[in-house]
Amino acid sequence: MNTTGYFTHPDCWKHEMGAGHPECPGRLDAIEERLLISGVADALQRREAPPAAIGDIELAHDRMMVAALRGLSDQLADDIQAGGPVYVQIDPDTALNAHTWNAALRAAGAMIAATDSVLAGELENAFCAVRPPGHHAERGKAMGFCFFNNVAIAAKYALARHGLKRVAIVDFDVHHGNGTEDIVKGDDRILMVSFFQHPFFPYSGADTHAANLVNVPVPAYTKGFDVRELIEMLWIPRLEAFRPEMIFISAGFDAHREDDLGQMNLNEQDYAWITERIKNVARRHAKGRIVSALEGGYNFSALGRSVEAHVRVLADL
C-alpha cells in the first residue's frame, strides 16, 4: 500500500466569513467525519500544516498584495479590540476575520509541506484539507472566497525550490480557476488542465488561449459521462505529451449533482474515475507524485463522500 499524507490545521477552522456563508468551517468537519466513519482516516498519515513563508507565497503573488492582506488583518485586530467590526469585506462574497491571515498561511503551508514530503519520498501523495481555498486568488488580487492561491504557490515552489522542470495542475472545480490561470499563463514549465461550468462565475476561461492551458468549458447540467469523454479526449493526451514530474490538483467537489452552488451532474464515482486517470499519468511520468488541495464543495454530505472517493484512490484503498 502506498503512503498518502493528510495535511490540515486547527487554524483552518477559525477562518469564517459570517453566518450562512457557504465557505464555512463545517466543510472540514464534514470531510473529517466521513473519513473517520469510512475508516479511510486510519490509512492516512496525518500531518499538521506549518505556516508558509512569505517568500514562498511571493513566488505566486505580488509582494504588495501580500503586504496589503497582512495590513488589513493587523488593522482588523485593532478594530476588534476597540469594539469595531469583526470582518473586512474584500469583495461581496469574500471577507477577512481575525483568523483569516493565519488560516491562509496554513493552507498554503500545507501544500508546501506536502510538496516537500512527497518529493523527499516520505509520502507518495497527499491531500490537504484546508481552507480558505485558493484557485480564484490572482497574482495581485484576493477574490471569490480565496486569499492565497495554494496550488499555484506549491507548483511554483516545486519549480523554484526543488528544481523540477515540468509540473501539471489539474483543476476540476465547477468554477474556472481564474487565479491559477492568471499566475501560470504563459509559463511553459506548468501545464494547467481544467473543466468548468460556463457561463458561470467568475465568467472567465472560455476565451483564453495560451499554449500551456487546456480549458474545457462545459454547459450547466453536464453529466459525468460527458466529462469523462472530454477528459480522455482533451486532458490526457496533453498530460501524456507534457510528462509532468509532479501533479497538483485543485480538488473542488462543487460540480457534484447535489451541490447547489453549481449546476453540474457529477457524482462520487466520477471523482474517483478522474483521480484514477490523474494517478495513471503520475505513475507513468511523475513517480506517482500528486499533491491535492481542497477547493470548492458546499453540500456537506456530497463533499464528504466525494473527498472520501478521491482520497481512497490516492491511498489505493
C-alpha positions in Angstrom: 0.0 0.0 0.0 1.3 3.5 -0.8 1.5 6.3 1.8 -0.9 9.2 1.5 -0.5 12.2 3.7 -3.4 14.2 5.1 -2.5 17.8 5.9 -4.7 20.2 7.9 -4.5 22.5 10.9 -7.0 23.8 13.5 -6.4 27.4 12.2 -8.2 26.4 9.0 -11.4 26.0 11.1 -11.1 29.5 12.7 -11.4 31.5 9.4 -15.1 32.2 8.7 -17.0 34.9 6.7 -20.3 35.3 8.6 -23.4 33.3 9.3 -24.9 31.5 6.4 -21.7 31.7 4.2 -21.3 28.5 2.2 -17.5 28.5 2.6 -17.6 27.7 6.3 -15.7 25.6 8.9 -18.4 22.9 8.7 -17.0 21.8 5.4 -13.9 20.5 7.1 -16.0 18.8 9.8 -17.9 17.0 7.0 -14.7 15.7 5.5 -13.2 14.6 8.8 -16.4 12.9 9.9 -16.7 11.0 6.6 -13.1 9.8 6.5 -13.4 8.7 10.1 -16.7 6.8 9.7 -15.5 5.1 6.5 -12.2 4.0 8.1 -10.2 5.9 5.4 -8.7 8.2 8.0 -6.9 5.2 9.6 -4.9 4.6 6.3 -3.6 8.2 6.1 -0.6 9.9 7.6 -2.0 12.9 9.4 0.3 15.9 9.4 -0.1 19.4 10.9 0.3 22.1 8.3 3.0 24.7 9.1 2.6 28.3 8.1 4.0 29.2 4.7 7.0 31.5 4.5 6.1 34.9 3.0 8.9 34.4 0.4 7.3 31.2 -0.8 3.9 32.9 -1.1 5.5 35.6 -3.2 6.6 33.0 -5.8 3.0 33.3 -7.0 1.7 36.6 -5.6 2.7 40.3 -5.8 4.6 41.5 -2.7 2.2 44.5 -2.4 -0.9 42.2 -2.4 0.6 40.0 0.4 1.5 43.1 2.4 -2.0 44.6 1.9 -3.7 41.5 3.2 -1.4 41.4 6.2 -2.1 45.1 6.9 -5.8 44.6 6.7 -5.5 41.7 9.1 -3.5 43.8 11.6 -5.9 46.7 11.2 -8.9 44.4 11.8 -7.3 43.1 15.1 -7.0 46.7 16.3 -10.6 47.5 15.3 -12.0 44.4 17.1 -10.1 45.4 20.3 -11.7 48.8 20.0 -15.2 47.2 19.6 -15.3 47.7 15.9 -16.5 45.3 13.1 -15.2 41.7 13.1 -15.0 41.4 9.3 -13.3 43.2 6.4 -15.0 42.7 3.0 -12.6 42.0 0.2 -15.4 41.6 -2.3 -19.2 40.9 -1.9 -18.5 37.2 -1.3 -15.1 37.3 0.5 -14.3 38.6 3.9 -11.4 38.5 6.4 -11.9 37.8 10.1 -9.3 37.9 12.9 -8.1 34.4 12.0 -8.0 34.5 8.2 -4.4 35.5 7.8 -3.2 32.6 9.9 -5.6 30.2 8.2 -4.4 31.3 4.7 -0.7 30.9 5.8 -1.5 27.3 7.0 -3.5 26.5 3.8 -0.5 27.5 1.6 1.9 25.9 4.1 0.1 22.6 3.9 0.7 22.5 0.2 4.3 23.4 0.6 4.9 20.9 3.3 3.1 18.2 1.3 5.3 19.0 -1.7 8.4 18.7 0.4 7.3 15.3 1.9 6.3 13.9 -1.5 9.5 15.0 -3.2 11.5 13.6 -0.3 9.9 10.2 -0.9 8.3 10.1 2.6 4.8 10.1 1.0 3.7 9.0 -2.4 0.9 11.6 -2.5 -1.1 13.9 -0.2 -4.4 15.6 0.3 -4.6 19.0 2.0 -7.9 19.5 3.8 -7.5 23.3 4.1 -9.4 26.5 3.9 -9.6 29.2 2.7 -9.4 27.7 -0.7 -7.2 29.3 -3.4 -7.9 28.9 -7.1 -9.6 32.3 -7.6 -6.8 34.2 -6.0 -4.9 36.1 -8.7 -1.3 37.2 -8.6 -2.3 40.6 -7.3 -5.9 40.1 -6.0 -7.8 38.1 -3.4 -11.3 37.2 -4.5 -14.0 34.5 -4.7 -13.6 33.0 -1.2 -9.8 32.8 -1.9 -6.8 34.8 -0.4 -3.6 32.9 -1.4 -3.5 30.5 -4.4 -2.4 27.3 -2.6 -2.0 25.2 -5.7 -0.2 27.8 -7.7 2.2 28.6 -4.8 3.0 24.8 -4.5 3.6 24.5 -8.3 5.9 27.5 -8.4 7.6 26.2 -5.2 8.3 22.8 -6.7 10.0 24.5 -9.7 11.9 27.2 -7.8 13.0 25.4 -4.6 13.2 21.8 -5.8 14.4 22.4 -9.4 11.7 20.4 -11.2 11.4 21.2 -14.9 7.7 20.4 -15.6 4.7 20.3 -13.3 1.0 20.0 -14.1 -2.1 21.5 -12.4 -5.4 19.7 -12.7 -8.5 21.7 -11.7 -11.9 20.0 -11.5 -13.8 22.6 -9.5 -17.2 23.7 -11.0 -15.8 27.3 -11.3 -12.9 28.3 -13.6 -9.6 28.7 -11.7 -9.1 32.3 -12.9 -6.5 33.0 -10.3 -4.4 29.9 -11.1 -4.6 30.8 -14.8 -3.6 34.4 -14.1 -0.5 33.2 -12.2 0.7 30.3 -14.6 -0.5 31.5 -18.0 2.4 31.5 -20.4 4.8 29.6 -18.1 5.8 26.7 -20.2 7.0 24.7 -17.2 3.4 24.4 -16.0 0.6 22.7 -17.8 -2.9 23.6 -16.5 -5.9 21.4 -17.4 -9.4 22.1 -16.2 -13.1 21.8 -16.9 -15.7 24.2 -15.5 -19.3 25.2 -15.9 -19.7 28.0 -18.4 -21.1 30.7 -18.4 -20.7 30.9 -14.7 -18.7 32.7 -12.0 -16.0 34.1 -12.5 -17.0 34.4 -16.2 -13.5 33.6 -17.5 -11.5 30.9 -19.1 -13.6 30.1 -22.2 -11.8 32.7 -24.3 -8.3 32.3 -23.0 -5.8 30.9 -25.5 -2.3 30.1 -24.1 -0.1 27.2 -25.1 0.1 25.9 -21.5 -3.7 25.9 -20.8 -6.3 23.3 -21.6 -9.6 24.9 -20.6 -12.7 22.9 -21.2 -15.8 25.0 -20.6 -19.0 22.8 -20.3 -22.6 23.9 -20.1 -24.8 23.5 -16.9 -26.2 20.1 -16.3 -23.3 18.3 -18.0 -23.2 14.7 -16.7 -20.2 12.7 -15.5 -20.1 10.5 -18.6 -19.6 13.5 -20.9 -16.9 15.0 -18.6 -15.1 11.7 -18.7 -15.1 11.7 -22.5 -13.8 15.2 -22.6 -11.0 14.3 -20.2 -10.0 11.3 -22.3 -10.0 13.4 -25.4 -8.6 16.7 -24.3 -6.7 16.4 -21.0 -5.0 13.1 -21.1 -3.1 13.4 -24.5 -1.8 16.8 -23.4 -0.7 15.5 -19.9 1.0 12.4 -21.5 2.8 14.6 -24.0 3.9 17.0 -21.3 5.3 14.3 -19.0 4.9 16.2 -15.7 7.4 15.4 -12.9 4.7 16.2 -10.3 0.9 16.9 -10.4 -1.0 19.3 -8.3 -4.8 19.1 -8.0 -7.3 21.9 -7.3 -9.9 19.5 -6.0 -13.2 21.2 -6.0 -16.2 19.0 -5.4 -19.0 21.5 -6.3 -19.7 20.0 -9.7 -21.5 17.3 -7.7 -25.1 17.0 -8.7 -26.2 17.6 -5.0 -24.3 20.9 -4.8 -26.4 24.0 -5.1 -23.5 26.3 -5.8 -23.1 24.8 -9.3 -25.4 23.1 -11.8 -23.4 20.1 -13.0 -24.2 16.5 -12.5 -21.1 14.7 -11.3 -21.1 12.1 -8.5 -18.5 10.3 -6.3 -17.8 7.7 -8.9 -16.8 10.4 -11.4 -14.4 12.0 -8.9 -12.9 8.5 -8.3 -12.5 8.0 -12.0 -10.9 11.4 -12.6 -8.5 10.8 -9.7 -7.6 7.4 -11.2 -6.8 8.9 -14.6 -4.6 11.6 -13.0 -2.9 8.9 -10.9 -2.1 6.8 -14.0 -0.4 9.8 -15.6 1.5 10.4 -12.3 2.6 6.8 -12.2 4.0 6.9 -15.7 5.8 10.2 -15.6 6.0 11.6 -12.0 6.9 8.6 -9.8 3.3 8.8 -8.5 3.8 12.3 -7.1 0.5 14.1 -6.5 -0.5 16.8 -4.1 -4.1 17.7 -3.9 -5.8 20.7 -2.2 -9.4 21.2 -1.3 -11.1 24.0 -3.3 -15.0 24.1 -3.5 -17.7 21.7 -2.4 -20.6 23.1 -0.3 -23.1 20.4 0.2 -21.7 18.7 3.3 -22.8 15.2 2.6 -21.8 15.3 -1.1 -18.5 16.9 -0.1 -17.6 14.2 2.5 -18.5 11.4 0.1 -16.6 12.9 -2.8 -13.4 13.6 -0.8 -13.6 10.0 0.5 -13.8 8.7 -3.1 -10.9 11.0 -4.1 -8.7 10.0 -1.2 -9.5 6.3 -1.5 -7.9 6.3 -5.0 -4.9 8.3 -3.8 -4.3 5.9 -1.0 -5.0 2.7 -3.1 -7.8 1.6 -0.7 
